[in-house]
Amino acid sequence: MKTTNTGSATYEGLGKSGKGHVSTGSGALAAQPYGFQTRFEDAKGTNPEELIAAAHASCFTMALSFKLAEAGHEDGSVVTSAKVTLEKDGDGFTVTGSALSTKGKVPGLDKAKFEELAQDAKANCPISKLLKADITLETTFEG
């Protein structure tokens, strides 16, 4: 199976004074504002790191959900957040990490197995494989 997804961005003006819009091919995001102010000054809109955080959290959560199902579980819930860190690197910036924090509730599963499956999902979800940053994982489990 192979899928291809699209996204697009525009930027009017240059540098700090420029402003842009980002969209997804599906239309889930349509012309969302982004720019220096949304990235570094908390202006309303989004930024690339926020989008990466959402992508990583959703990819990991889905991967863990599938791991849990493959282990024979039919019911439960997984909630994950991701914090993506952007740091100054010479004249530019580098994404240096993605910190995942996940909470699972799966009847009949023990904490050790949940953590094992979560680590597997962290290592093998496609977005984890894409990122060349330090990826950490914190788990919380309610049996």
C-alpha positions as CSV (number, residue, x, y, z in Angstrom):
1,M,0.0,0.0,0.0
2,K,1.2,3.5,-0.8
3,T,-0.4,6.8,-0.2
4,T,0.6,10.3,-1.2
5,N,-0.6,13.4,0.7
6,T,-0.1,17.0,-0.1
7,G,0.3,20.3,1.6
8,S,1.0,23.8,0.3
9,A,2.2,27.1,1.6
10,T,2.4,30.7,0.4
11,Y,4.4,33.6,1.8
12,E,3.9,37.2,0.8
13,G,6.6,39.6,1.7
14,L,10.0,38.5,3.0
15,G,11.6,37.7,6.3
16,K,10.0,38.9,9.5
17,S,7.5,41.2,7.8
18,G,6.2,38.4,5.5
19,K,3.0,36.5,6.2
20,G,1.9,33.2,4.8
21,H,-0.8,30.6,4.7
22,V,-0.6,26.9,4.9
23,S,-3.2,24.3,3.6
24,T,-3.6,20.6,3.5
25,G,-4.7,18.8,0.3
26,S,-7.7,17.3,2.2
27,G,-8.9,20.8,3.2
28,A,-8.7,20.0,6.9
29,L,-6.4,23.1,7.1
30,A,-7.3,25.8,4.7
31,A,-5.3,29.0,4.4
32,Q,-4.2,28.9,8.0
33,P,-1.9,31.9,8.7
34,Y,1.7,31.4,9.6
35,G,4.8,33.6,9.7
36,F,7.5,34.9,12.1
37,Q,4.9,36.2,14.5
38,T,3.0,32.8,14.7
39,R,6.3,31.0,15.1
40,F,8.2,33.1,17.6
41,E,5.7,35.7,19.0
42,D,2.5,33.8,19.8
43,A,0.4,35.5,17.2
44,K,-2.7,33.7,16.1
45,G,-2.1,31.1,13.5
46,T,0.1,28.0,13.2
47,N,3.8,27.2,12.5
48,P,5.7,24.3,11.1
49,E,6.7,22.9,14.5
50,E,3.1,22.9,15.7
51,L,2.1,20.9,12.6
52,I,5.0,18.5,13.1
53,A,3.8,18.0,16.8
54,A,0.3,17.3,15.7
55,A,1.5,14.9,13.0
56,H,3.8,13.0,15.4
57,A,1.2,12.8,18.2
58,S,-1.5,11.5,15.8
59,C,0.9,9.1,14.0
60,F,2.2,7.6,17.2
61,T,-1.3,7.3,18.7
62,M,-2.6,5.4,15.7
63,A,0.5,3.1,15.7
64,L,0.0,2.3,19.4
65,S,-3.7,1.7,18.8
66,F,-2.9,-0.8,16.1
67,K,-0.2,-2.5,18.3
68,L,-2.8,-2.8,21.1
69,A,-5.4,-4.3,18.7
70,E,-2.7,-6.8,17.3
71,A,-2.1,-7.8,20.9
72,G,-5.7,-8.9,21.2
73,H,-7.3,-5.9,22.9
74,E,-10.6,-4.6,21.5
75,D,-11.4,-1.7,23.7
76,G,-9.6,1.3,25.2
77,S,-8.3,4.7,24.6
78,V,-5.0,6.5,23.9
79,V,-4.4,10.2,24.3
80,T,-1.0,11.7,23.2
81,S,0.6,15.1,23.1
82,A,3.9,16.0,21.5
83,K,6.1,19.0,22.2
84,V,8.5,19.8,19.3
85,T,11.5,21.8,20.2
86,L,13.1,24.3,17.8
87,E,16.5,25.7,18.7
88,K,18.9,28.2,17.2
89,D,21.6,26.5,15.3
90,G,24.3,28.7,13.9
91,D,22.7,31.1,11.4
92,G,19.5,29.1,11.3
93,F,17.3,26.8,13.4
94,T,17.0,23.0,14.0
95,V,14.2,20.9,15.3
96,T,16.1,19.1,18.1
97,G,13.4,16.9,19.7
98,S,9.9,15.7,19.9
99,A,8.7,14.8,23.4
100,L,5.7,12.4,23.3
101,S,3.5,12.0,26.3
102,T,0.8,9.3,26.1
103,K,-1.9,8.1,28.4
104,G,-3.6,4.7,27.8
105,K,-6.5,3.0,29.3
106,V,-7.0,-0.6,28.1
107,P,-9.0,-3.1,30.2
108,G,-7.1,-6.3,30.8
109,L,-3.7,-4.9,29.9
110,D,-0.8,-4.4,32.4
111,K,1.4,-1.4,32.6
112,A,4.6,-3.3,31.5
113,K,3.0,-4.5,28.2
114,F,1.5,-1.1,27.5
115,E,5.0,0.5,27.9
116,E,6.5,-2.2,25.6
117,L,3.9,-1.6,22.9
118,A,4.3,2.2,23.3
119,Q,8.1,2.0,22.8
120,D,7.6,-0.2,19.7
121,A,5.1,2.4,18.4
122,K,7.5,5.2,19.1
123,A,10.3,3.5,17.2
124,N,8.2,2.4,14.3
125,C,5.5,5.1,13.5
126,P,6.3,6.7,10.2
127,I,6.7,10.2,11.6
128,S,9.2,8.9,14.2
129,K,11.2,7.4,11.4
130,L,11.1,10.6,9.5
131,L,12.4,12.8,12.3
132,K,16.1,12.9,12.9
133,A,15.7,14.4,16.4
134,D,15.8,13.0,19.8
135,I,12.4,11.5,20.5
136,T,11.3,10.8,24.1
137,L,8.3,9.1,25.4
138,E,6.5,9.4,28.8
139,T,3.7,6.9,29.5
140,T,0.8,6.9,31.9
141,F,-1.4,3.8,32.1
142,E,-4.7,3.2,33.8
143,G,-5.5,-0.5,33.8
